[in-house]
Amino acid sequence: RGGRGRRKSSVGRGRRKGFSGQLVHSSDSRKIHWDEMYRKLVEYKDANGGSVEIPETHDGEMCSARLKHLETLRCWCDSQVQQHRRMAQGHVDDAVDLTEEEIEKLREAGFRLPSYDEMYERLAVHKDLTGDLDVDENDDEELHAWAEEQRKMFARFCKGKSVSLSDDRIQNLISLGFEKNRKHSKSQRTQWDKMYEKLVEYAHANEGSIEIPELPVIEGNPDIKDLQTLRRWCNSQALHLRRWSQGLTD
């Protein structure tokens, strides 16, 4: 009647098609996919004289399936390079999930992937030679881009904005001299005064306390977002004051 009792469960149908019914953890699935793409990269390299450079356009005589395969591989390679670039710039966030083992494999395949420590050392050597942190793009495009990204992130940090850099790497930039190179314009002083006024208001409203707890940002709640901005600004001021007390800044 009405087909009742005849429907098979989706699990049963899946098993008949050859599925085991066992769940695959997302990290395992990611590793399987990564290893498969890397295998295809090695095959491409072996077939193209050791090159891992995959051009965007190819011979029109190739079939569309081959073109699609190469485009997928090229996009995957670009993604690996971009992720590593974020790592080398010091970012610590969910946008990067490369492991050290995977980075070494990509280097073995032929990609140039300098580490954060290598780039930091190169900038330190540049400063020793020239006396400043300004790298001419024509002299060293790679180091110029890295230094500019550090400068942008340090500027955000000094304004109390969120940055995906660890405290150690913020300290590295200060030690290298980014703090001394930062120019305090009139608008920046005005911004500092505004943040200080907000801190005084917070202290008055919280029995004199300036300890601002770390709270999750809730969509549509600007008060919490403002508090977290103030918290980051206070942390940056505490860091600058600590270094000043140690005689490490002007």
C-alpha positions as CSV (number, residue, x, y, z in Angstrom):
1,R,0.0,0.0,0.0
2,G,1.5,3.3,-1.2
3,G,4.9,1.5,-1.4
4,R,5.3,1.4,2.4
5,G,8.0,-0.9,3.7
6,R,9.7,-1.2,0.3
7,R,12.1,1.8,0.7
8,K,15.7,0.9,1.4
9,S,17.8,3.1,3.6
10,S,20.4,5.4,1.9
11,V,23.1,3.6,3.9
12,G,22.0,0.3,2.5
13,R,22.0,1.7,-1.1
14,G,25.5,3.2,-0.5
15,R,26.8,-0.1,0.7
16,R,25.5,-1.9,-2.4
17,K,27.4,0.6,-4.5
18,G,30.6,-0.2,-2.7
19,F,30.7,2.4,0.1
20,S,31.8,1.0,3.5
21,G,29.7,3.3,5.6
22,Q,32.7,4.5,7.5
23,L,33.2,8.2,7.9
24,V,36.4,9.8,6.6
25,H,37.9,12.5,8.8
26,S,38.2,15.9,7.0
27,S,42.0,16.0,7.8
28,D,42.4,12.5,6.3
29,S,40.4,13.6,3.2
30,R,42.6,16.7,2.8
31,K,45.8,14.7,3.0
32,I,44.5,12.2,0.4
33,H,43.6,15.0,-1.9
34,W,47.0,16.8,-1.3
35,D,49.0,13.7,-2.0
36,E,47.1,13.0,-5.2
37,M,47.6,16.5,-6.5
38,Y,51.3,16.3,-5.6
39,R,51.6,13.0,-7.5
40,K,50.1,14.7,-10.6
41,L,52.5,17.6,-10.2
42,V,55.5,15.2,-10.2
43,E,54.1,13.5,-13.3
44,Y,53.8,16.9,-15.0
45,K,57.3,17.8,-14.0
46,D,58.7,14.5,-15.3
47,A,56.9,15.0,-18.6
48,N,58.0,18.6,-19.1
49,G,61.8,18.6,-18.6
50,G,61.7,19.1,-14.8
51,S,59.6,22.3,-15.0
52,V,56.8,22.9,-12.5
53,E,55.7,26.1,-14.4
54,I,52.2,25.4,-15.8
55,P,51.1,28.1,-18.3
56,E,47.6,29.3,-18.4
57,T,47.2,28.6,-22.1
58,H,48.1,25.5,-24.0
59,D,48.3,24.0,-27.4
60,G,44.8,24.1,-28.9
61,E,45.2,20.5,-30.2
62,M,44.9,19.1,-26.7
63,C,41.6,17.7,-25.7
64,S,39.4,19.7,-23.3
65,A,39.7,17.1,-20.6
66,R,43.5,17.5,-20.7
67,L,43.1,21.3,-20.5
68,K,40.8,21.0,-17.5
69,H,43.2,18.7,-15.8
70,L,46.2,21.1,-16.3
71,E,44.1,24.1,-15.2
72,T,43.1,22.3,-12.0
73,L,46.7,21.5,-11.3
74,R,47.9,25.0,-12.0
75,C,45.3,26.5,-9.6
76,W,46.3,24.0,-6.9
77,C,50.0,24.9,-7.3
78,D,49.1,28.7,-7.1
79,S,47.1,27.9,-3.9
80,Q,50.1,26.2,-2.3
81,V,52.4,29.1,-3.2
82,Q,50.0,31.7,-1.9
83,Q,49.5,29.8,1.4
84,H,53.2,29.5,1.9
85,R,53.7,33.2,1.1
86,R,51.3,34.0,4.0
87,M,53.3,31.7,6.2
88,A,56.6,33.4,5.1
89,Q,55.1,36.8,5.8
90,G,54.4,35.7,9.4
91,H,50.6,35.3,9.2
92,V,49.1,32.8,11.6
93,D,45.5,32.1,10.6
94,D,43.1,29.4,9.3
95,A,43.8,30.4,5.7
96,V,47.1,28.4,5.9
97,D,47.1,24.7,6.5
98,L,50.4,23.6,4.9
99,T,52.5,21.2,6.9
100,E,56.3,21.4,7.1
101,E,56.5,18.0,5.3
102,E,54.4,19.3,2.5
103,I,56.5,22.5,2.2
104,E,59.6,20.3,1.9
105,K,58.0,18.2,-0.8
106,L,57.1,21.3,-2.8
107,R,60.6,22.6,-2.5
108,E,61.9,19.2,-3.7
109,A,59.6,19.5,-6.7
110,G,61.2,22.8,-7.7
111,F,59.3,25.6,-6.0
112,R,61.2,28.4,-4.4
113,L,59.6,28.8,-1.0
114,P,61.7,31.0,1.4
115,S,60.8,30.8,5.1
116,Y,59.9,33.6,7.4
117,D,63.3,33.4,9.1
118,E,65.1,33.6,5.7
119,M,63.2,36.7,4.7
120,Y,63.7,38.3,8.0
121,E,67.4,37.7,7.9
122,R,67.6,39.1,4.3
123,L,65.9,42.3,5.5
124,A,68.2,42.5,8.5
125,V,71.2,42.2,6.1
126,H,69.7,44.8,3.8
127,K,69.4,47.2,6.8
128,D,73.0,46.6,7.9
129,L,74.2,47.4,4.4
130,T,72.0,50.4,3.6
131,G,70.9,51.7,7.0
132,D,67.2,51.5,6.3
133,L,64.3,49.2,5.7
134,D,63.3,50.5,2.3
135,V,64.0,47.8,-0.4
136,D,63.9,48.9,-4.0
137,E,61.6,46.7,-6.0
138,N,64.0,46.7,-9.0
139,D,66.8,45.4,-6.8
140,D,64.9,42.6,-5.0
141,E,61.2,42.2,-5.9
142,E,60.7,39.3,-3.5
143,L,62.2,41.1,-0.5
144,H,60.5,44.4,-1.4
145,A,57.0,42.7,-1.3
146,W,57.8,41.0,2.0
147,A,59.0,44.1,3.7
148,E,56.0,46.1,2.5
149,E,53.6,43.5,3.9
150,Q,55.5,43.7,7.3
151,R,55.1,47.4,7.2
152,K,51.4,47.3,6.5
153,M,50.8,44.7,9.3
154,F,52.9,46.7,11.8
155,A,50.9,49.9,11.0
156,R,47.7,48.0,11.6
157,F,49.1,46.7,14.9
158,C,50.1,50.2,16.0
159,K,46.5,51.5,15.3
160,G,45.1,48.7,17.6
161,K,43.7,46.8,14.7
162,S,43.8,43.0,14.5
163,V,46.8,41.4,12.8
164,S,47.5,37.7,12.1
165,L,51.0,38.0,13.6
166,S,52.3,36.4,16.8
167,D,53.7,38.6,19.6
168,D,57.2,37.3,18.9
169,R,57.0,38.4,15.3
170,I,55.7,41.8,16.3
171,Q,58.7,42.0,18.6
172,N,61.0,41.0,15.7
173,L,59.7,44.0,13.6
174,I,60.3,46.4,16.5
175,S,63.8,45.0,17.0
176,L,64.5,45.5,13.4
177,G,63.5,49.1,13.6
178,F,60.0,49.4,12.2
179,E,58.9,51.3,15.3
180,K,61.6,54.0,14.7
181,N,60.6,54.3,11.1
182,R,56.9,54.8,11.9
183,K,55.9,58.5,11.4
184,H,53.6,60.0,13.9
185,S,51.4,62.3,11.9
186,K,48.8,64.7,13.3
187,S,46.0,62.3,12.4
188,Q,47.7,59.5,14.2
189,R,48.0,61.5,17.3
190,T,44.4,62.4,17.1
191,Q,43.6,58.7,16.8
192,W,45.7,58.0,19.8
193,D,43.8,60.6,21.8
194,K,40.5,59.1,20.8
195,M,41.5,55.7,21.9
196,Y,42.8,57.0,25.2
197,E,39.5,58.8,25.8
198,K,37.7,55.5,25.2
199,L,40.0,53.8,27.7
200,V,39.2,56.4,30.3
201,E,35.4,56.0,29.7
202,Y,35.8,52.2,30.0
203,A,37.7,52.6,33.3
204,H,35.0,54.9,34.7
205,A,32.3,52.4,33.8
206,N,34.2,49.5,35.3
207,E,35.2,50.6,38.7
208,G,38.6,51.9,37.5
209,S,39.6,48.6,35.9
210,I,41.4,48.8,32.5
211,E,41.4,45.0,32.1
212,I,39.3,44.3,29.0
213,P,38.4,40.6,28.5
214,E,38.7,38.9,25.2
215,L,35.2,38.3,23.9
216,P,34.0,36.7,20.6
217,V,32.9,39.2,18.0
218,I,29.1,38.8,17.6
219,E,27.5,39.7,14.2
220,G,25.5,42.9,14.6
221,N,27.0,43.8,18.0
222,P,29.2,46.9,17.4
223,D,29.9,47.3,21.2
224,I,31.8,44.1,21.5
225,K,33.8,44.9,18.3
226,D,34.7,48.3,19.7
227,L,35.8,46.7,23.0
228,Q,38.1,44.3,21.1
229,T,39.6,47.1,19.1
230,L,40.3,49.0,22.4
231,R,41.7,45.8,23.9
232,R,44.2,45.4,21.0
233,W,45.2,49.1,21.3
234,C,45.9,48.7,25.0
235,N,48.0,45.6,24.3
236,S,50.1,47.5,21.7
237,Q,50.6,50.4,24.1
238,A,51.7,48.0,26.8
239,L,54.2,46.5,24.4
240,H,55.6,49.9,23.4
241,L,55.8,51.0,27.1
242,R,57.7,47.7,28.0
243,R,60.3,48.3,25.3
244,W,60.6,52.0,26.3
245,S,61.3,51.0,29.9
246,Q,64.0,48.6,28.6
247,G,65.6,51.5,26.7
248,L,64.9,49.7,23.4
249,T,63.0,52.5,21.6
250,D,63.5,56.2,21.1
